[in-house]
Amino acid sequence: MKLNLNKFYVVYALTKYSEKVDVFDGRPTTITSLKNQFRGGLEPKDIEGIYTTKKLATSVAEKLFKKHSIKR
């Protein structure tokens, strides 16, 4: 599968204080935006996964919250 570098979805790893919007905000990102986030201090361990569709990213984010029993 080929990843469109101008439209993909990032699900960020949960932290103790994560809100749903911190993990996945539903907006696509670009490789340039992700590169800038790494320049700003983002680390690979801070990313749960990168997905090609919003539906899949939303599903993964919801599973993370259910797994950790977070209802925010």
The first five atom37 places (N, CA, C, CB, O) and aatype in JSON, in Angstrom:
{
  "aatype": [12, 11, 10, 2, 10, 2, 11, 13, 18, 19, 19, 18, 0, 10, 16, 11, 18, 15, 6, 11, 19, 3, 19, 13, 3, 7, 1, 14, 16, 16, 9, 16, 15, 10, 11, 2, 5, 13, 1, 7, 7, 10, 6, 14, 11, 3, 9, 6, 7, 9, 18, 16, 16, 11, 11, 10, 0, 16, 15, 19, 0, 6, 11, 10, 13, 11, 11, 8, 15, 9, 11, 1],
  "atom_mask": [
    [1, 1, 1, 1, 1],
    [1, 1, 1, 1, 1],
    [1, 1, 1, 1, 1],
    [1, 1, 1, 1, 1],
    [1, 1, 1, 1, 1],
    [1, 1, 1, 1, 1],
    [1, 1, 1, 1, 1],
    [1, 1, 1, 1, 1],
    [1, 1, 1, 1, 1],
    [1, 1, 1, 1, 1],
    [1, 1, 1, 1, 1],
    [1, 1, 1, 1, 1],
    [1, 1, 1, 1, 1],
    [1, 1, 1, 1, 1],
    [1, 1, 1, 1, 1],
    [1, 1, 1, 1, 1],
    [1, 1, 1, 1, 1],
    [1, 1, 1, 1, 1],
    [1, 1, 1, 1, 1],
    [1, 1, 1, 1, 1],
    [1, 1, 1, 1, 1],
    [1, 1, 1, 1, 1],
    [1, 1, 1, 1, 1],
    [1, 1, 1, 1, 1],
    [1, 1, 1, 1, 1],
    [1, 1, 1, 0, 1],
    [1, 1, 1, 1, 1],
    [1, 1, 1, 1, 1],
    [1, 1, 1, 1, 1],
    [1, 1, 1, 1, 1],
    [1, 1, 1, 1, 1],
    [1, 1, 1, 1, 1],
    [1, 1, 1, 1, 1],
    [1, 1, 1, 1, 1],
    [1, 1, 1, 1, 1],
    [1, 1, 1, 1, 1],
    [1, 1, 1, 1, 1],
    [1, 1, 1, 1, 1],
    [1, 1, 1, 1, 1],
    [1, 1, 1, 0, 1],
    [1, 1, 1, 0, 1],
    [1, 1, 1, 1, 1],
    [1, 1, 1, 1, 1],
    [1, 1, 1, 1, 1],
    [1, 1, 1, 1, 1],
    [1, 1, 1, 1, 1],
    [1, 1, 1, 1, 1],
    [1, 1, 1, 1, 1],
    [1, 1, 1, 0, 1],
    [1, 1, 1, 1, 1],
    [1, 1, 1, 1, 1],
    [1, 1, 1, 1, 1],
    [1, 1, 1, 1, 1],
    [1, 1, 1, 1, 1],
    [1, 1, 1, 1, 1],
    [1, 1, 1, 1, 1],
    [1, 1, 1, 1, 1],
    [1, 1, 1, 1, 1],
    [1, 1, 1, 1, 1],
    [1, 1, 1, 1, 1],
    [1, 1, 1, 1, 1],
    [1, 1, 1, 1, 1],
    [1, 1, 1, 1, 1],
    [1, 1, 1, 1, 1],
    [1, 1, 1, 1, 1],
    [1, 1, 1, 1, 1],
    [1, 1, 1, 1, 1],
    [1, 1, 1, 1, 1],
    [1, 1, 1, 1, 1],
    [1, 1, 1, 1, 1],
    [1, 1, 1, 1, 1],
    [1, 1, 1, 1, 1]
  ],
  "atom_positions": [
    [[0.84, -1.17, 0.0], [0.0, 0.0, 0.0], [0.89, 1.24, 0.0], [-0.96, 0.0, 1.22], [1.87, 1.32, 0.75]],
    [[0.54, 2.18, -0.83], [1.29, 3.42, -0.93], [0.65, 4.48, -0.03], [1.36, 3.9, -2.39], [-0.56, 4.66, -0.06]],
    [[1.46, 5.17, 0.76], [0.98, 6.2, 1.67], [1.02, 7.55, 0.97], [1.83, 6.23, 2.96], [2.06, 7.96, 0.45]],
    [[-0.12, 8.25, 0.96], [-0.17, 9.6, 0.43], [0.44, 10.53, 1.47], [-1.65, 10.02, 0.08], [-0.13, 10.72, 2.54]],
    [[1.59, 11.1, 1.17], [2.31, 11.94, 2.13], [1.65, 13.29, 2.36], [3.72, 12.14, 1.67], [2.09, 14.05, 3.23]],
    [[0.63, 13.6, 1.6], [-0.09, 14.86, 1.78], [-1.4, 14.69, 2.54], [-0.35, 15.48, 0.44], [-2.12, 15.67, 2.77]],
    [[-1.72, 13.45, 2.92], [-2.95, 13.22, 3.68], [-2.89, 11.86, 4.36], [-4.2, 13.3, 2.76], [-3.11, 10.82, 3.74]],
    [[-2.58, 11.89, 5.65], [-2.61, 10.69, 6.46], [-3.0, 11.1, 7.88], [-1.24, 9.94, 6.43], [-3.05, 12.28, 8.2]],
    [[-3.25, 10.12, 8.71], [-3.79, 10.38, 10.05], [-2.85, 9.79, 11.1], [-5.22, 9.79, 10.2], [-2.44, 8.63, 11.01]],
    [[-2.51, 10.61, 12.09], [-1.6, 10.18, 13.15], [-2.4, 9.99, 14.45], [-0.46, 11.22, 13.36], [-3.16, 10.87, 14.86]],
    [[-2.22, 8.84, 15.07], [-2.78, 8.59, 16.39], [-1.6, 8.63, 17.36], [-3.56, 7.2, 16.46], [-0.64, 7.86, 17.22]],
    [[-1.69, 9.52, 18.33], [-0.6, 9.71, 19.28], [-0.78, 8.78, 20.48], [-0.54, 11.17, 19.74], [-1.9, 8.4, 20.83]],
    [[0.31, 8.43, 21.11], [0.29, 7.55, 22.27], [-0.4, 8.23, 23.45], [1.72, 7.13, 22.66], [-0.31, 9.45, 23.62]],
    [[-1.08, 7.43, 24.24], [-1.74, 7.95, 25.43], [-0.71, 8.32, 26.49], [-2.73, 6.92, 25.99], [0.34, 7.69, 26.62]],
    [[-1.04, 9.36, 27.23], [-0.28, 9.7, 28.43], [-1.26, 9.7, 29.6], [0.45, 11.09, 28.29], [-2.46, 9.52, 29.41]],
    [[-0.76, 9.89, 30.76], [-1.59, 9.88, 31.96], [-2.71, 10.93, 31.89], [-0.73, 10.13, 33.19], [-3.79, 10.72, 32.44]],
    [[-2.45, 12.03, 31.22], [-3.41, 13.14, 31.19], [-4.06, 13.36, 29.82], [-2.72, 14.41, 31.61], [-4.64, 14.42, 29.58]],
    [[-3.98, 12.39, 28.93], [-4.5, 12.55, 27.58], [-6.01, 12.72, 27.54], [-4.1, 11.36, 26.74], [-6.75, 12.05, 28.25]],
    [[-6.43, 13.63, 26.69], [-7.83, 13.78, 26.31], [-7.94, 13.15, 24.92], [-8.3, 15.3, 26.33], [-6.93, 12.94, 24.25]],
    [[-9.16, 12.86, 24.48], [-9.33, 12.24, 23.16], [-8.68, 13.07, 22.05], [-10.81, 12.04, 22.86], [-8.03, 12.53, 21.16]],
    [[-8.87, 14.39, 22.11], [-8.32, 15.25, 21.06], [-6.78, 15.23, 21.05], [-8.82, 16.68, 21.24], [-6.17, 15.53, 20.03]],
    [[-6.16, 14.9, 22.18], [-4.7, 14.8, 22.23], [-4.19, 13.56, 21.51], [-4.23, 14.79, 23.68], [-3.07, 13.53, 20.99]],
    [[-5.03, 12.54, 21.47], [-4.65, 11.27, 20.86], [-4.98, 11.27, 19.36], [-5.35, 10.1, 21.56], [-4.18, 10.84, 18.54]],
    [[-6.17, 11.77, 19.03], [-6.57, 11.85, 17.62], [-7.62, 12.94, 17.46], [-7.12, 10.48, 17.11], [-8.7, 12.87, 18.05]],
    [[-7.3, 13.94, 16.65], [-8.23, 15.07, 16.48], [-9.09, 14.97, 15.23], [-7.45, 16.35, 16.44], [-9.93, 15.84, 14.99]],
    [[-8.9, 13.92, 14.43], [-9.74, 13.7, 13.27], [-9.31, 14.43, 12.01], [0.0, 0.0, 0.0], [-9.91, 14.26, 10.95]],
    [[-8.27, 15.24, 12.12], [-7.8, 15.97, 10.95], [-6.6, 15.28, 10.31], [-7.43, 17.41, 11.33], [-5.74, 14.75, 11.01]],
    [[-6.55, 15.29, 8.98], [-5.38, 14.7, 8.33], [-4.16, 15.6, 8.52], [-5.65, 14.48, 6.82], [-4.29, 16.79, 8.79]],
    [[-3.0, 15.01, 8.36], [-1.76, 15.77, 8.43], [-0.93, 15.47, 7.19], [-0.97, 15.44, 9.73], [-1.29, 14.63, 6.37]],
    [[0.18, 16.16, 7.07], [1.09, 15.96, 5.93], [2.47, 15.6, 6.45], [1.16, 17.24, 5.04], [2.74, 15.73, 7.65]],
    [[3.31, 15.14, 5.58], [4.67, 14.79, 5.97], [5.42, 16.03, 6.45], [5.42, 14.12, 4.81], [6.25, 15.94, 7.35]],
    [[5.15, 17.18, 5.85], [5.8, 18.43, 6.27], [5.39, 18.8, 7.69], [5.44, 19.57, 5.3], [6.23, 19.2, 8.5]],
    [[4.12, 18.67, 7.99], [3.63, 18.96, 9.33], [4.25, 18.0, 10.35], [2.11, 18.88, 9.38], [4.66, 18.43, 11.43]],
    [[4.32, 16.74, 10.02], [4.9, 15.75, 10.92], [6.4, 16.04, 11.13], [4.7, 14.32, 10.36], [6.9, 15.92, 12.25]],
    [[7.08, 16.41, 10.08], [8.5, 16.76, 10.18], [8.68, 17.94, 11.15], [9.07, 17.12, 8.78], [9.6, 17.94, 11.96]],
    [[7.81, 18.92, 11.06], [7.9, 20.08, 11.94], [7.61, 19.7, 13.39], [6.93, 21.17, 11.49], [8.2, 20.27, 14.31]],
    [[6.72, 18.75, 13.6], [6.44, 18.28, 14.95], [7.67, 17.59, 15.55], [5.24, 17.31, 14.94], [7.96, 17.74, 16.74]],
    [[8.4, 16.84, 14.73], [9.63, 16.21, 15.2], [10.68, 17.26, 15.53], [10.17, 15.22, 14.16], [11.42, 17.13, 16.5]],
    [[10.76, 18.28, 14.73], [11.68, 19.38, 15.02], [11.32, 20.06, 16.35], [11.67, 20.41, 13.88], [12.19, 20.56, 17.06]],
    [[10.04, 20.07, 16.67], [9.56, 20.7, 17.89], [9.66, 19.81, 19.12], [0.0, 0.0, 0.0], [9.32, 20.24, 20.22]],
    [[10.12, 18.57, 18.95], [10.34, 17.71, 20.1], [9.56, 16.41, 20.11], [0.0, 0.0, 0.0], [9.76, 15.58, 21.01]],
    [[8.68, 16.2, 19.15], [7.97, 14.93, 19.07], [8.97, 13.8, 18.87], [6.92, 14.95, 17.92], [9.94, 13.96, 18.13]],
    [[8.74, 12.68, 19.52], [9.61, 11.52, 19.37], [8.8, 10.33, 18.85], [10.3, 11.16, 20.71], [7.59, 10.29, 19.06]],
    [[9.44, 9.38, 18.19], [8.72, 8.22, 17.66], [7.88, 7.5, 18.71], [9.69, 7.25, 17.06], [6.81, 6.98, 18.39]],
    [[8.34, 7.45, 19.95], [7.59, 6.77, 21.02], [6.27, 7.48, 21.33], [8.44, 6.68, 22.28], [5.4, 6.9, 21.96]],
    [[6.13, 8.73, 20.88], [4.91, 9.5, 21.12], [3.81, 9.19, 20.11], [5.23, 10.98, 21.07], [2.7, 9.7, 20.23]],
    [[4.11, 8.36, 19.13], [3.14, 8.03, 18.08], [2.7, 6.58, 18.23], [3.75, 8.27, 16.66], [3.53, 5.66, 18.26]],
    [[1.4, 6.38, 18.32], [0.83, 5.03, 18.37], [0.84, 4.41, 16.97], [-0.62, 5.05, 18.95], [1.14, 3.23, 16.8]],
    [[0.5, 5.22, 15.96], [0.48, 4.71, 14.6], [0.12, 5.78, 13.59], [0.0, 0.0, 0.0], [-0.4, 6.84, 13.95]],
    [[0.39, 5.5, 12.33], [0.06, 6.37, 11.21], [-0.84, 5.58, 10.29], [1.35, 6.88, 10.46], [-0.53, 4.45, 9.91]],
    [[-1.99, 6.18, 9.91], [-3.02, 5.45, 9.16], [-3.42, 6.21, 7.91], [-4.25, 5.21, 10.05], [-3.32, 7.44, 7.84]],
    [[-3.89, 5.47, 6.94], [-4.26, 6.06, 5.66], [-5.7, 6.56, 5.63], [-4.06, 5.06, 4.56], [-6.05, 7.39, 4.79]],
    [[-6.54, 6.07, 6.54], [-7.94, 6.49, 6.55], [-8.34, 7.01, 7.93], [-8.85, 5.32, 6.14], [-7.83, 6.57, 8.96]],
    [[-9.26, 7.95, 7.92], [-9.78, 8.52, 9.16], [-10.53, 7.45, 9.95], [-10.7, 9.72, 8.86], [-10.45, 7.4, 11.18]],
    [[-11.25, 6.61, 9.24], [-12.04, 5.55, 9.89], [-11.15, 4.63, 10.7], [-12.82, 4.75, 8.84], [-11.47, 4.31, 11.85]],
    [[-10.05, 4.2, 10.14], [-9.14, 3.3, 10.83], [-8.46, 4.01, 12.01], [-8.08, 2.77, 9.86], [-8.34, 3.42, 13.09]],
    [[-8.03, 5.23, 11.83], [-7.39, 5.99, 12.91], [-8.36, 6.2, 14.07], [-6.89, 7.35, 12.39], [-7.97, 6.08, 15.23]],
    [[-9.61, 6.52, 13.77], [-10.63, 6.71, 14.8], [-10.85, 5.41, 15.57], [-11.96, 7.19, 14.18], [-10.95, 5.43, 16.8]],
    [[-10.91, 4.31, 14.87], [-11.1, 3.01, 15.49], [-9.96, 2.67, 16.44], [-11.22, 1.93, 14.42], [-10.2, 2.21, 17.56]],
    [[-8.74, 2.91, 16.03], [-7.58, 2.63, 16.87], [-7.59, 3.52, 18.11], [-6.28, 2.83, 16.07], [-7.32, 3.05, 19.21]],
    [[-7.9, 4.8, 17.93], [-7.94, 5.73, 19.06], [-9.0, 5.31, 20.07], [-8.21, 7.16, 18.57], [-8.76, 5.35, 21.28]],
    [[-10.17, 4.92, 19.59], [-11.24, 4.48, 20.49], [-10.84, 3.22, 21.26], [-12.53, 4.21, 19.69], [-11.13, 3.09, 22.45]],
    [[-10.16, 2.3, 20.59], [-9.71, 1.08, 21.26], [-8.69, 1.4, 22.35], [-9.1, 0.12, 20.24], [-8.7, 0.77, 23.41]],
    [[-7.83, 2.38, 22.1], [-6.86, 2.78, 23.12], [-7.56, 3.28, 24.37], [-5.92, 3.87, 22.57], [-7.2, 2.91, 25.49]],
    [[-8.57, 4.12, 24.18], [-9.29, 4.67, 25.32], [-10.07, 3.58, 26.06], [-10.25, 5.78, 24.87], [-10.12, 3.59, 27.29]],
    [[-10.66, 2.67, 25.33], [-11.38, 1.56, 25.97], [-10.41, 0.67, 26.74], [-12.16, 0.74, 24.93], [-10.71, 0.24, 27.85]],
    [[-9.28, 0.39, 26.16], [-8.28, -0.48, 26.78], [-7.82, 0.11, 28.12], [-7.07, -0.67, 25.84], [-7.6, -0.62, 29.08]],
    [[-7.69, 1.43, 28.16], [-7.2, 2.1, 29.36], [-8.32, 2.69, 30.21], [-6.23, 3.19, 28.96], [-8.07, 3.41, 31.17]],
    [[-9.56, 2.37, 29.85], [-10.76, 2.8, 30.6], [-10.8, 4.3, 30.82], [-10.81, 2.1, 31.94], [-11.13, 4.77, 31.92]],
    [[-10.48, 5.06, 29.8], [-10.53, 6.52, 29.88], [-11.8, 6.99, 29.17], [-9.25, 7.18, 29.24], [-12.05, 6.6, 28.03]],
    [[-12.57, 7.8, 29.83], [-13.84, 8.24, 29.27], [-13.87, 9.75, 29.06], [-14.98, 7.81, 30.18], [-14.91, 10.38, 29.26]],
    [[-12.78, 10.32, 28.68], [-12.74, 11.78, 28.49], [-13.16, 12.18, 27.13], [-11.36, 12.32, 28.75], [-13.18, 13.36, 26.81]]
  ]
}
